[in-house]
Amino acid sequence: WDDTSGLYLPSRILDLMYKAFPDPGVYQDKFALLAFVSVEDFKTYYKAQDEKLKKLYEQDSQRGKWSDHELYKYTVKQLIEKCVKLNIPVKGAKKVALVERLAKSMGISEPAARG
């Protein structure tokens, strides 16, 4: 216990609670009390975590969908070069987004969703 710094910080307790109880249901007020936060802060934290997980899921779905595409074999640098040649915006785009933009602009079909 002595080696674990910040063990009782509210953020650490909330993280653990979210992992153990992703849907706290009627126990929100009790969990908030255990984490030393208000019920509103507890709800805000859970909502933020839910949105974060949803976004990660969507990113993973896109990555899985496009990872088998023929353009995905190229490096990010090569994809950026191809995008620049075709006047496709590249600023801040990750590999999956670059592959998707290139495929759409080149008229290459979108891969079928995995399932």
N, C-alpha and C positions, 0 to 999 in steps of 0.2 A: 504494500500500500504506500509506503514511503517513497518508493521509486516512481510512482505514477503522479506526475504533477497535474494539477487542475482536475483531479478526479471528481470533485463535487461542483464544478462549474456548471451553471444552468445549461450552457450550450452542449456540454458533454452528456449531461443527463437527458436532454431533449433528443440528442442523436441516438442514444441507446433506446429510449422509449419508442422513437419512430421505427427503429429496426425491429423491436420486439412487438410493438402494437401499431401497425400502420393505420388501423382504423380504431381509434380509442373509444368511439361511441359515447356512452353516457359517463365514462370515467374521465372526461376532459378536465373537470374541475379538480379532481383528486390528483391527476397526473401533474397539472399545473402547480399545485401545492407542493408536491414532491420535488419538482424542478425549481422551486423558488421563483416562479414567474406568474404573471397574471393570466387569467383564462384567455383574455384577448391576445396576449403575446403567444400563448400556447397555440391558439387557433391560427394566428398569423404564421408561426413557424411551420405548422403542419401543412398549411396551404402552400407555402413556399416550397416545401419538400415535395409535395405532390406535383407541383408544376415542374420542378426540376427533374423528377423522375419521368414525367410525361415527355418532356423535351428530349431527354436522353433516349427514351424508347423510340421516339420519332427519328432521331439521328441514326440510331442503330438499324432501324427499319430501312431507311434510305441507303445506308452503307451496304446492308445486306442485299438490297435490291440491285444496286449498281455495281457491286464488286465483281460480278460475273461478266460485265459488259466488256466488249473488246477494247474500249478506250481506257479502261481502268488499269491496264497493264503499263501504261505510260507513267513516268514520274510526274510529280507536281510541276516541276520546272518545264518539262516537255508540254504538259497540258496548258500552262500559262502561255508558252510561246505560240501554240496553236490558237489559243483564244485571242491573243494580241493580233495575229494575222487576220482573224475573222472579225475584228473589232467587237469582241465579246467582253463585257466588264469582268475583271478578275479581282478587284480589290477586296481583300478579306475573305475570299472564297476558299473553302476547303476542297480537298480532292474530289469528293463526291459531287459537290456543286459544280465544279469545273467539268467533270465528266458529263453531268446532266445537261449543262448549258451547251457544251460542244455537240453532244448527240442531237439535241433538239435543233440547233442551228444547222447541222449537217444533214438533217432529215433522217437520221438513223433511228430506228424504232426503239422505244422504251422497253426495257426488259420486263418480263412478267413478274408479278410479285411472288415471292417464295411462300410456300405454305405447306 
